Amino acid sequence: PRWGKMVAPGIYGPNHQHFFNFRLDMSIDGAGNSVYEVDSVPGPDPALNPHRNAWITKDTLVASEAEGARDWNWSTGRYWKVANP
């Protein structure tokens, strides 16, 4: 689905927001973690989203610790996710 994800067969989870703040130990499960910057952006087709109130998420891999110095982006609700493949 365009404005969210299928979370189980026949169950759709629309994109929505929650705000939590944590201090995390990123190496608790080893050093093989990846960090992604996630921005919420309006869909590319205004005809499918005329009120511009639905969005998709864009994940960008943070390739190095040096590249990881990031700023909060108020216009995209930026957040970061840690994945351990």
C-alpha positions as CSV (number, residue, x, y, z in Angstrom):
1,P,0.0,0.0,0.0
2,R,1.1,3.5,-0.8
3,W,0.5,5.3,2.4
4,G,1.7,2.6,4.9
5,K,2.7,-1.0,5.1
6,M,0.9,-4.4,5.4
7,V,1.6,-5.5,8.9
8,A,0.0,-9.0,8.6
9,P,-2.2,-10.6,5.9
10,G,-5.2,-8.4,5.4
11,I,-4.1,-5.8,8.0
12,Y,-2.9,-2.4,6.8
13,G,-1.0,0.0,9.0
14,P,-1.2,3.6,7.7
15,N,1.7,5.9,8.3
16,H,1.3,7.9,11.5
17,Q,3.5,9.5,14.1
18,H,4.6,8.8,17.7
19,F,7.4,10.6,19.4
20,F,9.7,8.8,21.9
21,N,13.2,9.8,23.1
22,F,15.8,7.3,24.2
23,R,19.5,7.0,24.7
24,L,20.6,3.8,23.0
25,D,23.7,1.6,23.1
26,M,24.0,0.9,19.4
27,S,26.5,-1.9,19.8
28,I,24.5,-4.1,22.2
29,D,23.9,-6.7,19.5
30,G,27.3,-6.5,17.9
31,A,29.0,-4.1,15.6
32,G,27.2,-5.1,12.4
33,N,24.4,-2.5,12.7
34,S,23.2,-0.1,10.0
35,V,21.7,3.3,10.6
36,Y,19.0,4.7,8.3
37,E,17.8,8.3,8.2
38,V,14.0,8.3,7.5
39,D,12.1,11.2,6.2
40,S,8.4,11.5,5.6
41,V,7.6,13.0,2.3
42,P,4.4,13.7,0.3
43,G,3.6,11.2,-2.4
44,P,4.8,12.2,-5.9
45,D,1.4,12.3,-7.5
46,P,-0.9,15.1,-6.3
47,A,-3.8,13.5,-8.1
48,L,-3.7,10.6,-5.6
49,N,-3.1,12.9,-2.6
50,P,-4.9,16.2,-3.4
51,H,-4.8,17.4,0.2
52,R,-1.2,16.5,0.7
53,N,-2.0,14.9,4.0
54,A,-0.7,11.4,3.2
55,W,2.9,10.5,3.0
56,I,5.5,7.9,2.2
57,T,8.8,7.3,4.0
58,K,12.2,7.6,2.3
59,D,15.1,5.6,3.9
60,T,18.7,6.8,3.4
61,L,21.5,4.6,4.7
62,V,24.0,6.6,6.8
63,A,27.2,5.1,5.3
64,S,29.7,6.1,8.0
65,E,30.0,7.5,11.5
66,A,31.5,10.7,10.0
67,E,28.5,11.0,7.7
68,G,26.2,10.4,10.7
69,A,26.3,14.0,12.0
70,R,22.8,14.9,11.1
71,D,20.2,17.6,11.9
72,W,16.6,17.2,12.8
73,N,14.4,18.2,9.8
74,W,11.1,19.7,11.0
75,S,9.5,19.6,7.6
76,T,10.0,15.8,7.1
77,G,9.6,14.6,10.7
78,R,13.1,13.0,10.4
79,Y,14.0,10.1,12.5
80,W,16.7,7.4,12.5
81,K,16.3,3.6,12.7
82,V,19.0,1.1,13.6
83,A,18.9,-2.3,11.8
84,N,20.9,-5.4,12.4
85,P,20.7,-7.5,9.3
